[in-house]
Amino acid sequence: MPHTEKTTTSKFTTEVHCVHQELWASKKDPAWFTYDIVAEDPTTHARAGVFHTPHGDIPTPIFMPVGTKATVKGLLPDTVKSLGTKILLANTYHLSQRPGDELIAELGGLHSFMCWDGPILTDSGGFQVFSHEQFMKLSDEGVKFRAVDYDGAWSWWTPETNMQIAQNLGADIVMQLDQCVGYPSSRTKVERSVELSSAWADRCYQAHTRPDQALFGIVQGGMHLDLRRRSIEHLEQAGDFPGYGIGGYSVGEPHEVMFETLEPLCADYMPRTKPRYLMGVGNPTTLIRSVAAGIDMFDCVLPTRTARMGTAFSYQGRMNMKNTKYVHDSGPIDSACTCPVCTGGYTRAYLNHLVRQHEMLAGELLSMHNIYFLLNLMHQAREAILAGNYGEFVTKWLESGGVKDF
């Protein structure tokens, strides 16, 4: 059976943009999408701030739980909020495939569709597109790819159509279309990704017109600091992006290799007054070290994905709740944790039983714990920055059992 090629231009989308353009303009507020730095740590590059959005303020540093397909798997929105979540992430590629960005726009946008009234960030979907490898054709104009994980149809994305999808979804923060390459990659391949991502940033900036939505540029450059510098310099010249994502890390490289360029990139070359979002990083130690380097925002599927595998974060290190040693253990996951699971009477023995029996509740409870753990860790980090002792906070963590988080 031949595969049809999907396009993202339709009469409906055009009408939606025309009808709502005046409304969007009337809603624009000069206080939206500004970043206030309220404290900077004296011994590290860590800073505490507040990023303002139409759906609420985001205190930083912050971790963003991932709701790939418009849901944090297994958890009600009210539960996610009760854990302390200030902003969620959803995935542009997956939502464009099912149920479709036009349907979401028709039903009032992503906030209404997923019953979430707080800030939302949608990624560009580029990482998922480029993971299609042999089912993907790249050019200067855009990318053609076959959605083999859905109906097998071919789709054509340009920076302009990618921005159209983002505006249909209606998140508070959206990302430019970029090209991300894995590690290791040749310098030539990384340099090409920087050139392409930079050119696409220009086009995304011109195509994005929704004023109640912030468009972030994305810094690429792999493990080459000079290419990272080239990328951020181009983004600063391209337009007034209210924030920057940092892509191309956590793509197979050791974390020590990542920090060799991440720290000087943040400390010496990225704008001080804009939030910095390290994309796709979620283990506790890397979050803590990245905050010290000057990162403000994080997202990752790790807390929920590992929860569904029966794994929990703790101040003693990562715990596999399937282990036999927990069969008779009447204690909580972590006695130092104040999440609803650890304080609610759910024992290690009970969680061990749920995991071994493949009960859905195991993934739900461990997801609640893991999300809370990272959110609370970032809250503690923020408090340490405000107190001016984040360096001590980092040292204490690195000397604790929690550092064993892999």
N, C-alpha and C positions, 0 to 999 in steps of 0.2 A: 504494500500500500504506500503510495507516495506521501511524503511529508509536506505539509503546507508551511509557508513562512509567515509568522505572526508579525504584525506591525503594531505600533502603539499610537498611531494617529487615527482619530475617529471624530465624527460629527459631535458625539456626546462630549468628548473631552474638550473640544473647542468651545462648545456651548457652556460647559462648566466654568472654563477659564473666563469667558466673556461675562457671564452672569455674576461671578464672584469677584472679578477684578476690582470693581468699585467698592465692594464690601471689604475686601482685604486692605485696600488703601485707606479706608475710613477707620479701620481698626489699628492702624500702625501707631505705635507709641514709641517716643524717643528713648524710653527707659528699657525697651526690649533689647535683649541680646547685647547687653553691656556686661562687662566683667569687672567686679570690684575686688581688688586684692586687700584683704583686711589684716594680714600678718605675713611676715617672711621670717623663716628660721635663721638665726644668726650663724649657725655652723654648717648648714647644708643649703641646697637650693630649693628646699620645700617652701611652699606657700599655701596659705588658706585664703579662699575667696568665695564669692557668690556670683553665679552666672544667672542673669535674669531672662526669663522666657514668658510668653503669654499664659502658660499653664502653671506657672509657679517658679520660685527661685530654687536654684540648685547649689547647695553648699559644696565646696570642694576642699580637699580631694574627695572623690566620690567613685563608687563602683556602681555600674549599671547592669542589673540582671537582664538576661537576654530572653526575649519572647519572640523567637524566630518567626513563627507563623501567627503572630498576633496573640500569643498566649505564652506565659511562663509555664512550661509543661507541668500539669497536675495541680496547679495552684490557682485559686480564685483571685481576681484582682484585689479584693479587700484584704485577703491574706497577704498578698505581696506588699501592699501598702502598710499593713500592720507591722511588717518586719523592718520598716524604716526606709523603704525604697523611695527615692526622690525622682528617679527618671528610669524609664525602661528603654530597651533597644528592640527594634523589629527589623526584619530582613526584606529589603526591596526586591531581590530576585524571587524569593519564594512567594511573596505576596503578589507580585506581578503575574506569576504563573497560576496561583490558586489563592483566593478566589478571583483575582484580577484587580488591578488598581482602579479601573473605572467603576467596578461594582462598589468598591470601598468608598470612592468619592460620592457615588449615588446615594449611599447609605449614611452620609454625613461625615466621612473621614475616619481615620484610624482611631481617634480618641473615642468616638461614639461607637464604632464597630466593635472594639474590644473592651468597652466599659472601663476605660481608664481615663481619669480626668487630670492626671499629672503630666509632666513633660514626657515626650517621646523623642527618641533619636532613631532615624532609619539610616542604615548604611547604604552604600551605592549599589550593592549587589555584585560589584566587580570581582570580588574574591571568589564568589560562587561561579560566576561566568567563566573566569579564567581557569578554574579547576576542572572544566570540561575537557581540557587538553585537546585530544584528537578530534573532538566535536566542536572546535572553536576556530574561527578564522579572523585574524586581527589585521586591521589596516589603519592608516592615519585617520580615516573618517569615523571609524567605530569598530564594533565587533559583532560578528555573526556567530551564533552558537545554537546548538541543538539541545533542547531541554530533555536529555535522556532520562532524567529522574522524574519526568512528568509524562507528557504525551509524545515526546520525540519530535515535536515540531521545531522548525528553525525560527529563530527570532533575530532581529537586527536592532542593535542598540547603538545610538550615537550619544554624545554628551547631551544633545538637545532632547532626545526622546527619554533619556534617563532622568533629566530634570522634570519632564512632563509627568513621568511616573511618580517622582518624589512629591510633586505638587498635588497630584491626585490623592496620594496617601495622606498628606497633611500633617506630618510630624513637625515638631517644633524645631528640630535640628536635622539637617540632611547633609549628605556627603557628596562631594564631586565624584564623577566617574574617573577611576584611575586604573592603572595596570600594576598589579602586584606580582613580583617574581619570587620564586622560592629560593632557599639556601641549600647548597651553594649554587651560585650562578656566576657566569663570566662577567667581568666588568662591562664588556660591550653590551650584554643583555640588560644589565642593570641601568646602564646609561640610556639605552633605548627606552626603558620604562619611565625614566625621569623625563625624557623629552616628550614622550607621548602623554604622560600624566600632566605635564605642564601645559601642553597645548590644549588638552581637554579641560583643564582648569579654566583657561581663558573662555572657552566656549560655554562651559557650565555657568560661569559667572554672568555671561551675557544672556544666557537663556533663562536663568532663574529670575522670576519676576514676583514671586509671592512674598509680600513684605512681613507677614506674620510667621515667617519661617526663616531660620538662619542657615545659610550655606557655608559649610566648613571646607576649606581646601585640605588636601592631603599631601604630606611630605613623604616622598619616596627617596630611594638612594641606596638601599641595601645596607651593607656594612662599610660603605665608603663615605667618610665624613665630607669630602669635597663635593660629592654628588648630592649629599643631603643639604649642604650649604647652597648649592646651585638651585635645588628644588625650592627651598624656603625663600630664597631671594626672588625667584620668579613669581611665587605666589604673592609676595608682598607688592610686587609691581603690577600684578594682574588686577588687583582690586582690593577693596576693603572687606576681606573675609573676617567675620566676627570671631572665628576660632579656627584651630588647625588640628586635623587628625595626623597621626604619625603612623604610617603603614609600612609594610615590608619588614616588620620584626615578628618574632614568634612564628617563623615560617621554616623552622628546622635547625636554626643556629643555637649553639649553647648560650645560655643567658649571659655568661661572662663576656662573650663576643658581642652580644647586643649592647651591653653597657659601655663598651669601649667607644662607641660612637653616640649612644643615646645621651649620656651625661654631658659631653661637650656641646652637642647639638642644642640641648635645652639651655644650658648655662650661658653659652656664648653667642648663639645665632638666632634663636627663636624670639619673637616679640614678647616682651615682658607682660604687656597689658592684654594679651589674648589667651583664652584657655587652651591647654594642650591635652590632646586626647590620644593615649597610647592604645591602639586598636588590637583587640584579641588577646589580651594578657589577663590572667586571673588567678594565678597561685599566690598565696599570701606573701611569701618572701619577696617575690618580684614586684608586687604592688608596693610594699614598704620601701624597697630600694629605689623604685621608680619615682615615688613621691619625693624622696631625697634628691633625686636628679632634677626635679622640677615639673613632674607630670601632675596633671589635675584630674583627669577622667580616665576610666578604664571600663572595658566590657569583656565578657568571656562566657562561653557556655559551660566552662569547667565546673562551677558549683552544682549545677543541675545535672549535667551529664554524668559526673562521677557519683552523684547521689543515686542516680538510677542504677549505677553499678554497685551500690552498697558501700560507698566510701564517704567518710566524713572528715572535714577539717577539724583541727583541735589545737590547743596551745601546747600539746605534747607531740604534735606531728600528725600526718594523715593517718586515719584509722580505717582498716578494712573490717566492717562490721560483720562480715561473714566468718571471721576467724573463730575457731573453737574456743579460744580463751575467753570469749564474751558470753558463752552459753549460760553460765551461772552468775554473771555480773549484774548486780542490782543497782549499780551507779548510773548516773546520766552519761551522755556522750562525753561531756567535758564539764567538770564541776565549776570551772571559772566562767562558763558561758551562761548568759542570761536569756537565751532564746526561748520561745514557747515550748520547744521540745525538751530542752535540758531542764527547764524549770517546771515542766508540766507532768512529771512523773513517768515519762517514757524511758525505760531502762535500756542499758546495753543488751541485756538478755532478750528483751522484747524485740528490739530492733534486729538483733541477730536472727531471731525466729522469723521475723517478717522478710528479711533479706533471703534467708535460706528457702523460704516457701514461695518466693517470688510474688509476694503480695504488693499490690499497688501502693498501699499505705507506706511501705518502706521508702520508696522513692519520694513520696510527698513529704514525709517527716524529715528525711535527710536533706531534701532540697530546701525546706524551711530553715533547717539548721545551717547549711552551708551558705545560703544567701545572707542570713542574719550575720553569720560569722564575718564575712567579708565587709558587709555594710558597717558593722560595729568596729571592725579593725580600722576602717577609714575614718570613722567618727573619732576613735582614739587617736589616730594620727593627726587629725585636725586639731584636737584639743592640745596635743603636744606642741604643734606648731604655734598655736595661740599662746601657749605658755613659754615659748622660746626654748624648748628642750627636745626638739625632734631628733637631734643627733643622739641623745641618750636613749630615746625610744627605739631607734634603729639598732643601737648596740645591744640593748636588752633583748630585742627580738632575735637577733642573730646568735645570741648566746643561749637561747631557749630551745626546748625541744620542738617548738612550732616550726622551726626552720626546715625540718624534715617533711616537706610538703609535696614530695613527688612519689 
